[in-house]
Amino acid sequence: AKGGQRIERLLFVSSTGVYGDQQGGRVDEDTPAEPDRFSGRILLDGERLARSGPIPAIVLRLGGIYGPGRDRLVREVAEGRALRSAAPVITNRIHRDDAAGALAHLLALKDPEPLYLGVDREPADLGEVITWIARELGLPPPPVATADEARAGRLSRGSKRCSSDRLAASGYTFSYPTFREGYGAMLRARG
């Protein structure tokens, strides 16, 4: 303010983790946020704080970010450490470039909504994702986790089908609309 600058918009980056486990159900911006983990509760508090301030705020709730430098799942599959769940675990992902692209898009949008979900266009079963990665790497499908392994790992973190329809309707075009394009580009770059 002292320098004559006026902040027009605050963009708060949050997580789809604020929804908790939806047991595979559909989630959009109108779904009540009911986090079941500490991190989700803290992010939801951050969203409230951002919205209560003097600067108009937009919240972008991102799914799992992957891409160059964020390749843990590919490494786990390649190293034989990935496990599939016996039951579907629906995950929501977004390529790093689309996360950044969505942020830039929302900053430039003339009349944005107060909340958007930043996930690709196809929620997918984690087992399907890692099986696809394994096939692309020329490997057999990863084994199914035991009940104890599933409880101890990522397979117990909740299942939901997040929708990015509002983001797409605002005019954002995904460079990587599904995990296949995103992980496919990563695997091609890997050589």
CYANA upper distance limits for C-alpha pairs under 8 A (distance plus 0.5 A):
  1 ALA  CA      5 GLN  CA      5.81
  1 ALA  CA      6 ARG  CA      6.79
  7 ILE  CA     55 ILE  CA      7.43
  8 GLU  CA     55 ILE  CA      7.16
  8 GLU  CA     56 PRO  CA      7.34
  9 ARG  CA     55 ILE  CA      6.43
  9 ARG  CA     56 PRO  CA      5.63
  9 ARG  CA     57 ALA  CA      6.26
  9 ARG  CA     58 ILE  CA      7.93
  9 ARG  CA    107 LEU  CA      7.78
 10 LEU  CA     50 ALA  CA      8.05
 10 LEU  CA     55 ILE  CA      6.68
 10 LEU  CA     56 PRO  CA      6.55
 10 LEU  CA     57 ALA  CA      5.03
 10 LEU  CA     58 ILE  CA      6.74
 11 LEU  CA     57 ALA  CA      6.23
 11 LEU  CA     58 ILE  CA      5.43
 11 LEU  CA     59 VAL  CA      6.41
 11 LEU  CA     60 LEU  CA      7.77
 11 LEU  CA    103 LEU  CA      8.21
 11 LEU  CA    107 LEU  CA      7.84
 12 PHE  CA     47 GLU  CA      7.30
 12 PHE  CA     50 ALA  CA      7.39
 12 PHE  CA     57 ALA  CA      7.50
 12 PHE  CA     58 ILE  CA      6.65
 12 PHE  CA     59 VAL  CA      5.29
 12 PHE  CA     60 LEU  CA      6.78
 13 VAL  CA     59 VAL  CA      6.47
 13 VAL  CA     60 LEU  CA      5.56
 13 VAL  CA     61 ARG  CA      6.59
 13 VAL  CA     62 LEU  CA      7.65
 14 SER  CA     43 LEU  CA      6.48
 14 SER  CA     44 LEU  CA      8.23
 14 SER  CA     47 GLU  CA      7.80
 14 SER  CA     59 VAL  CA      7.17
 14 SER  CA     60 LEU  CA      6.31
 14 SER  CA     61 ARG  CA      4.92
 14 SER  CA     62 LEU  CA      6.64
 15 SER  CA     40 GLY  CA      7.82
 15 SER  CA     43 LEU  CA      7.71
 15 SER  CA     60 LEU  CA      8.03
 15 SER  CA     61 ARG  CA      4.71
 15 SER  CA     62 LEU  CA      5.17
 15 SER  CA     63 GLY  CA      6.58
 16 THR  CA     20 GLY  CA      8.38
 16 THR  CA     61 ARG  CA      5.70
 16 THR  CA     62 LEU  CA      6.22
 16 THR  CA     63 GLY  CA      5.96
 16 THR  CA    117 LEU  CA      7.80
 16 THR  CA    162 CYS  CA      8.30
 17 GLY  CA     35 PRO  CA      6.97
 17 GLY  CA     37 ARG  CA      8.40
 17 GLY  CA     39 SER  CA      8.27
 17 GLY  CA     40 GLY  CA      5.77
 17 GLY  CA     63 GLY  CA      8.27
 18 VAL  CA     33 ALA  CA      5.91
 18 VAL  CA     34 GLU  CA      6.56
 18 VAL  CA     35 PRO  CA      4.92
 18 VAL  CA     36 ASP  CA      8.17
 18 VAL  CA     40 GLY  CA      4.90
 18 VAL  CA     41 ARG  CA      7.12
 18 VAL  CA     43 LEU  CA      7.50
 18 VAL  CA     44 LEU  CA      6.75
 19 TYR  CA     27 VAL  CA      8.42
 19 TYR  CA     31 THR  CA      8.27
 19 TYR  CA     32 PRO  CA      7.57
 19 TYR  CA     33 ALA  CA      4.99
 19 TYR  CA     34 GLU  CA      5.46
 19 TYR  CA     35 PRO  CA      5.60
 19 TYR  CA     36 ASP  CA      8.27
 19 TYR  CA     40 GLY  CA      8.20
 20 GLY  CA     33 ALA  CA      7.95
 20 GLY  CA     34 GLU  CA      6.24
 20 GLY  CA     35 PRO  CA      4.87
 20 GLY  CA     36 ASP  CA      5.49
 20 GLY  CA     37 ARG  CA      7.72
 20 GLY  CA     40 GLY  CA      8.04
 20 GLY  CA    158 GLY  CA      6.89
 21 ASP  CA     35 PRO  CA      8.43
 21 ASP  CA     36 ASP  CA      7.77
 21 ASP  CA    157 ARG  CA      7.57
 21 ASP  CA    158 GLY  CA      4.50
 21 ASP  CA    159 SER  CA      5.89
 21 ASP  CA    160 LYS  CA      7.03
 22 GLN  CA     26 ARG  CA      8.14
 22 GLN  CA     27 VAL  CA      8.33
 22 GLN  CA    158 GLY  CA      7.20
 22 GLN  CA    159 SER  CA      6.23
 22 GLN  CA    160 LYS  CA      5.57
 23 GLN  CA    158 GLY  CA      7.17
 23 GLN  CA    159 SER  CA      5.53
 23 GLN  CA    160 LYS  CA      6.52
 24 GLY  CA     89 VAL  CA      7.67
 24 GLY  CA     90 ILE  CA      6.42
 24 GLY  CA    158 GLY  CA      8.49
 24 GLY  CA    159 SER  CA      5.17
 24 GLY  CA    160 LYS  CA      4.64
 24 GLY  CA    161 ARG  CA      6.44
 25 GLY  CA    159 SER  CA      8.02
 25 GLY  CA    160 LYS  CA      5.65
 25 GLY  CA    161 ARG  CA      6.24
 26 ARG  CA    160 LYS  CA      6.57
 26 ARG  CA    161 ARG  CA      5.04
 26 ARG  CA    162 CYS  CA      6.37
 26 ARG  CA    163 SER  CA      7.71
 27 VAL  CA     31 THR  CA      6.20
 27 VAL  CA    160 LYS  CA      7.12
 27 VAL  CA    161 ARG  CA      6.25
 27 VAL  CA    162 CYS  CA      5.10
 27 VAL  CA    163 SER  CA      6.63
 28 ASP  CA    117 LEU  CA      7.57
 28 ASP  CA    162 CYS  CA      6.41
 28 ASP  CA    163 SER  CA      5.82
 28 ASP  CA    164 SER  CA      7.91
 29 GLU  CA    115 LEU  CA      6.90
 29 GLU  CA    116 TYR  CA      6.82
 29 GLU  CA    117 LEU  CA      7.25
 33 ALA  CA     44 LEU  CA      8.35
 35 PRO  CA     40 GLY  CA      5.52
 35 PRO  CA     41 ARG  CA      6.12
 35 PRO  CA     44 LEU  CA      8.48
 36 ASP  CA     40 GLY  CA      7.39
 36 ASP  CA     41 ARG  CA      7.98
 37 ARG  CA     41 ARG  CA      6.97
 38 PHE  CA     42 ILE  CA      6.75
 39 SER  CA     43 LEU  CA      6.69
 40 GLY  CA     44 LEU  CA      6.62
 41 ARG  CA     45 ASP  CA      6.76
 42 ILE  CA     46 GLY  CA      6.75
 43 LEU  CA     47 GLU  CA      6.71
 44 LEU  CA     48 ARG  CA      6.85
 45 ASP  CA     49 LEU  CA      6.71
 46 GLY  CA     50 ALA  CA      6.62
 47 GLU  CA     51 ARG  CA      6.71
 47 GLU  CA     59 VAL  CA      7.24
 48 ARG  CA     52 SER  CA      6.61
 49 LEU  CA     53 GLY  CA      7.04
 50 ALA  CA     57 ALA  CA      6.67
 51 ARG  CA     55 ILE  CA      8.35
 51 ARG  CA     56 PRO  CA      7.49
 51 ARG  CA     57 ALA  CA      5.90
 51 ARG  CA     58 ILE  CA      8.21
 57 ALA  CA    114 PRO  CA      7.05
 58 ILE  CA    112 PRO  CA      8.02
 58 ILE  CA    113 GLU  CA      7.53
 58 ILE  CA    114 PRO  CA      5.06
 58 ILE  CA    115 LEU  CA      6.20
 58 ILE  CA    116 TYR  CA      8.33
 59 VAL  CA    114 PRO  CA      6.65
 59 VAL  CA    115 LEU  CA      5.28
 59 VAL  CA    116 TYR  CA      6.81
 60 LEU  CA    103 LEU  CA      8.25
 60 LEU  CA    115 LEU  CA      6.52
 60 LEU  CA    116 TYR  CA      5.43
 60 LEU  CA    117 LEU  CA      6.19
 60 LEU  CA    118 GLY  CA      6.66
 61 ARG  CA    115 LEU  CA      8.23
 61 ARG  CA    116 TYR  CA      6.80
 61 ARG  CA    117 LEU  CA      5.31
 61 ARG  CA    118 GLY  CA      6.13
 62 LEU  CA     93 ARG  CA      8.39
 62 LEU  CA     94 ILE  CA      7.74
 62 LEU  CA     99 ALA  CA      7.82
 62 LEU  CA    117 LEU  CA      6.55
 62 LEU  CA    118 GLY  CA      4.90
 62 LEU  CA    119 VAL  CA      6.49
 63 GLY  CA     92 ASN  CA      5.69
 63 GLY  CA     93 ARG  CA      5.34
 63 GLY  CA     94 ILE  CA      6.44
 63 GLY  CA    117 LEU  CA      8.30
 63 GLY  CA    118 GLY  CA      6.69
 63 GLY  CA    119 VAL  CA      5.70
 64 GLY  CA     91 THR  CA      8.43
 64 GLY  CA     92 ASN  CA      6.65
 64 GLY  CA     93 ARG  CA      4.93
 64 GLY  CA     94 ILE  CA      6.49
 64 GLY  CA    119 VAL  CA      8.35
 65 ILE  CA     70 ARG  CA      7.71
 65 ILE  CA     93 ARG  CA      6.37
 65 ILE  CA     94 ILE  CA      5.56
 65 ILE  CA     95 HIS  CA      6.13
 65 ILE  CA     96 ARG  CA      6.18
 65 ILE  CA     99 ALA  CA      7.97
 66 TYR  CA     70 ARG  CA      5.32
 66 TYR  CA     71 ASP  CA      6.62
 66 TYR  CA     93 ARG  CA      7.69
 66 TYR  CA     94 ILE  CA      6.92
 66 TYR  CA     95 HIS  CA      5.52
 66 TYR  CA     96 ARG  CA      6.09
 67 GLY  CA     71 ASP  CA      6.54
 67 GLY  CA     95 HIS  CA      5.92
 67 GLY  CA     96 ARG  CA      5.74
 67 GLY  CA     97 ASP  CA      8.04
 67 GLY  CA    182 GLY  CA      7.62
 67 GLY  CA    183 TYR  CA      7.84
 67 GLY  CA    186 MET  CA      7.06
 68 PRO  CA     96 ARG  CA      8.05
 68 PRO  CA    186 MET  CA      7.25
 71 ASP  CA     75 ARG  CA      6.80
 72 ARG  CA     76 GLU  CA      6.61
 73 LEU  CA     77 VAL  CA      6.75
 73 LEU  CA     82 ALA  CA      7.94
 73 LEU  CA    130 ILE  CA      7.97
 74 VAL  CA     78 ALA  CA      6.57
 74 VAL  CA    130 ILE  CA      8.37
 74 VAL  CA    133 ILE  CA      7.35
 75 ARG  CA     79 GLU  CA      6.40
 76 GLU  CA     80 GLY  CA      6.55
 76 GLU  CA     81 ARG  CA      5.32
 76 GLU  CA     82 ALA  CA      5.49
 77 VAL  CA     81 ARG  CA      6.46
 77 VAL  CA     82 ALA  CA      5.44
 77 VAL  CA    130 ILE  CA      7.17
 77 VAL  CA    133 ILE  CA      7.63
 77 VAL  CA    134 ALA  CA      6.63
 77 VAL  CA    142 PRO  CA      7.63
 78 ALA  CA    134 ALA  CA      7.67
 78 ALA  CA    137 LEU  CA      7.79
 78 ALA  CA    139 LEU  CA      8.36
 80 GLY  CA    142 PRO  CA      7.52
 81 ARG  CA    142 PRO  CA      8.44
 82 ALA  CA    130 ILE  CA      7.81
 82 ALA  CA    142 PRO  CA      6.45
 82 ALA  CA    143 PRO  CA      8.11
 83 LEU  CA    127 GLY  CA      8.21
 83 LEU  CA    142 PRO  CA      6.03
 83 LEU  CA    143 PRO  CA      5.94
 83 LEU  CA    144 VAL  CA      6.07
 83 LEU  CA    145 ALA  CA      5.87
 84 ARG  CA    126 LEU  CA      7.59
 84 ARG  CA    127 GLY  CA      5.24
 84 ARG  CA    130 ILE  CA      7.99
 84 ARG  CA    142 PRO  CA      6.85
 84 ARG  CA    143 PRO  CA      6.52
 84 ARG  CA    144 VAL  CA      5.00
 84 ARG  CA    145 ALA  CA      6.18
 84 ARG  CA    155 LEU  CA      8.35
 85 SER  CA     89 VAL  CA      7.47
 85 SER  CA    126 LEU  CA      8.32
 85 SER  CA    127 GLY  CA      6.82
 85 SER  CA    144 VAL  CA      6.04
 85 SER  CA    145 ALA  CA      6.08
 85 SER  CA    150 ALA  CA      7.11
 85 SER  CA    155 LEU  CA      6.86
 86 ALA  CA    144 VAL  CA      6.49
 86 ALA  CA    145 ALA  CA      7.44
 88 PRO  CA    125 ASP  CA      6.08
 88 PRO  CA    126 LEU  CA      7.76
 88 PRO  CA    127 GLY  CA      7.60
 89 VAL  CA    125 ASP  CA      5.69
 89 VAL  CA    126 LEU  CA      6.20
 89 VAL  CA    127 GLY  CA      7.90
 89 VAL  CA    155 LEU  CA      7.17
 89 VAL  CA    158 GLY  CA      7.55
 89 VAL  CA    159 SER  CA      5.59
 89 VAL  CA    160 LYS  CA      8.37
 90 ILE  CA    123 PRO  CA      6.87
 90 ILE  CA    124 ALA  CA      5.77
 90 ILE  CA    125 ASP  CA      4.78
 90 ILE  CA    126 LEU  CA      6.58
 90 ILE  CA    158 GLY  CA      8.28
 90 ILE  CA    159 SER  CA      5.14
 90 ILE  CA    160 LYS  CA      5.97
 90 ILE  CA    161 ARG  CA      6.83
 91 THR  CA    123 PRO  CA      6.30
 91 THR  CA    124 ALA  CA      5.97
 91 THR  CA    125 ASP  CA      6.43
 91 THR  CA    126 LEU  CA      6.41
 91 THR  CA    159 SER  CA      6.72
 91 THR  CA    160 LYS  CA      7.02
 91 THR  CA    161 ARG  CA      7.56
 92 ASN  CA    119 VAL  CA      6.41
 92 ASN  CA    120 ASP  CA      7.57
 92 ASN  CA    122 GLU  CA      8.10
 92 ASN  CA    123 PRO  CA      5.50
 92 ASN  CA    124 ALA  CA      7.17
 92 ASN  CA    160 LYS  CA      8.10
 92 ASN  CA    161 ARG  CA      7.38
 92 ASN  CA    162 CYS  CA      6.90
 93 ARG  CA    119 VAL  CA      5.85
 93 ARG  CA    120 ASP  CA      6.41
 93 ARG  CA    123 PRO  CA      7.85
 93 ARG  CA    179 PHE  CA      7.68
 94 ILE  CA     98 ASP  CA      6.90
 94 ILE  CA     99 ALA  CA      6.80
 94 ILE  CA    118 GLY  CA      7.34
 94 ILE  CA    119 VAL  CA      5.37
 94 ILE  CA    120 ASP  CA      5.60
 94 ILE  CA    176 TYR  CA      8.41
 94 ILE  CA    179 PHE  CA      8.30
 95 HIS  CA     99 ALA  CA      6.79
 95 HIS  CA    120 ASP  CA      8.17
 95 HIS  CA    176 TYR  CA      7.10
 95 HIS  CA    179 PHE  CA      8.44
 95 HIS  CA    182 GLY  CA      6.54
 96 ARG  CA    100 ALA  CA      6.84
 97 ASP  CA    101 GLY  CA      6.46
 97 ASP  CA    175 SER  CA      8.13
 98 ASP  CA    102 ALA  CA      6.35
 98 ASP  CA    174 PHE  CA      6.61
 98 ASP  CA    175 SER  CA      6.84
 98 ASP  CA    176 TYR  CA      7.46
 99 ALA  CA    103 LEU  CA      6.86
 99 ALA  CA    118 GLY  CA      7.17
100 ALA  CA    104 ALA  CA      6.84
101 GLY  CA    105 HIS  CA      6.54
102 ALA  CA    106 LEU  CA      6.60
102 ALA  CA    118 GLY  CA      7.67
102 ALA  CA    167 LEU  CA      8.37
102 ALA  CA    172 TYR  CA      7.23
103 LEU  CA    107 LEU  CA      6.76
104 ALA  CA    108 ALA  CA      6.91
105 HIS  CA    109 LEU  CA      6.55
105 HIS  CA    172 TYR  CA      7.16
106 LEU  CA    112 PRO  CA      7.32
109 LEU  CA    170 SER  CA      8.47
112 PRO  CA    170 SER  CA      8.36
116 TYR  CA    164 SER  CA      7.83
116 TYR  CA    166 ARG  CA      6.95
116 TYR  CA    167 LEU  CA      6.50
117 LEU  CA    162 CYS  CA      7.88
117 LEU  CA    163 SER  CA      7.30
117 LEU  CA    164 SER  CA      5.84
117 LEU  CA    166 ARG  CA      8.02
117 LEU  CA    167 LEU  CA      7.30
118 GLY  CA    164 SER  CA      6.59
118 GLY  CA    167 LEU  CA      7.70
119 VAL  CA    162 CYS  CA      7.45
119 VAL  CA    163 SER  CA      7.54
119 VAL  CA    164 SER  CA      6.25
120 ASP  CA    164 SER  CA      7.21
120 ASP  CA    174 PHE  CA      7.81
120 ASP  CA    176 TYR  CA      7.68
120 ASP  CA    177 PRO  CA      5.69
120 ASP  CA    178 THR  CA      6.12
120 ASP  CA    179 PHE  CA      8.08
121 ARG  CA    163 SER  CA      7.59
121 ARG  CA    164 SER  CA      6.80
121 ARG  CA    165 ASP  CA      8.41
121 ARG  CA    177 PRO  CA      5.68
121 ARG  CA    178 THR  CA      6.31
122 GLU  CA    177 PRO  CA      7.68
122 GLU  CA    178 THR  CA      5.98
122 GLU  CA    179 PHE  CA      8.18
123 PRO  CA    160 LYS  CA      8.45
123 PRO  CA    161 ARG  CA      5.88
123 PRO  CA    162 CYS  CA      7.02
123 PRO  CA    163 SER  CA      8.36
124 ALA  CA    128 GLU  CA      7.35
124 ALA  CA    129 VAL  CA      7.34
124 ALA  CA    161 ARG  CA      8.35
125 ASP  CA    129 VAL  CA      6.95
126 LEU  CA    130 ILE  CA      6.77
127 GLY  CA    131 THR  CA      6.44
128 GLU  CA    132 TRP  CA      6.50
129 VAL  CA    133 ILE  CA      6.77
129 VAL  CA    179 PHE  CA      7.76
130 ILE  CA    134 ALA  CA      6.55
130 ILE  CA    141 PRO  CA      8.10
130 ILE  CA    142 PRO  CA      7.79
131 THR  CA    135 ARG  CA      6.65
131 THR  CA    140 PRO  CA      8.32
131 THR  CA    141 PRO  CA      5.48
131 THR  CA    142 PRO  CA      7.04
132 TRP  CA    136 GLU  CA      6.72
132 TRP  CA    180 ARG  CA      8.49
133 ILE  CA    137 LEU  CA      6.72
133 ILE  CA    183 TYR  CA      7.94
134 ALA  CA    138 GLY  CA      6.66
134 ALA  CA    139 LEU  CA      5.33
134 ALA  CA    140 PRO  CA      6.68
134 ALA  CA    141 PRO  CA      6.40
134 ALA  CA    142 PRO  CA      7.79
135 ARG  CA    139 LEU  CA      5.96
135 ARG  CA    140 PRO  CA      7.03
135 ARG  CA    141 PRO  CA      7.51
136 GLU  CA    187 LEU  CA      8.36
137 LEU  CA    187 LEU  CA      8.39
145 ALA  CA    149 GLU  CA      6.07
145 ALA  CA    150 ALA  CA      6.17
146 THR  CA    150 ALA  CA      6.62
147 ALA  CA    151 ARG  CA      6.75
148 ASP  CA    152 ALA  CA      6.70
149 GLU  CA    153 GLY  CA      6.63
150 ALA  CA    154 ARG  CA      7.61
150 ALA  CA    155 LEU  CA      5.52
150 ALA  CA    156 SER  CA      6.50
151 ARG  CA    155 LEU  CA      7.15
151 ARG  CA    156 SER  CA      5.73
152 ALA  CA    156 SER  CA      7.74
153 GLY  CA    157 ARG  CA      8.38
164 SER  CA    168 ALA  CA      6.76
165 ASP  CA    169 ALA  CA      6.44
166 ARG  CA    170 SER  CA      6.72
167 LEU  CA    171 GLY  CA      7.50
167 LEU  CA    172 TYR  CA      6.54
168 ALA  CA    172 TYR  CA      5.42
168 ALA  CA    173 THR  CA      6.87
168 ALA  CA    174 PHE  CA      8.50
176 TYR  CA    180 ARG  CA      8.44
176 TYR  CA    181 GLU  CA      5.72
176 TYR  CA    182 GLY  CA      5.60
177 PRO  CA    181 GLU  CA      7.36
177 PRO  CA    182 GLY  CA      8.21
178 THR  CA    182 GLY  CA      7.12
179 PHE  CA    183 TYR  CA      6.18
179 PHE  CA    184 GLY  CA      8.25
180 ARG  CA    184 GLY  CA      5.96
181 GLU  CA    185 ALA  CA      6.62
182 GLY  CA    186 MET  CA      6.98
183 TYR  CA    187 LEU  CA      6.55
184 GLY  CA    188 ARG  CA      6.66
185 ALA  CA    189 ALA  CA      6.67
186 MET  CA    190 ARG  CA      6.63
187 LEU  CA    191 GLY  CA      7.07
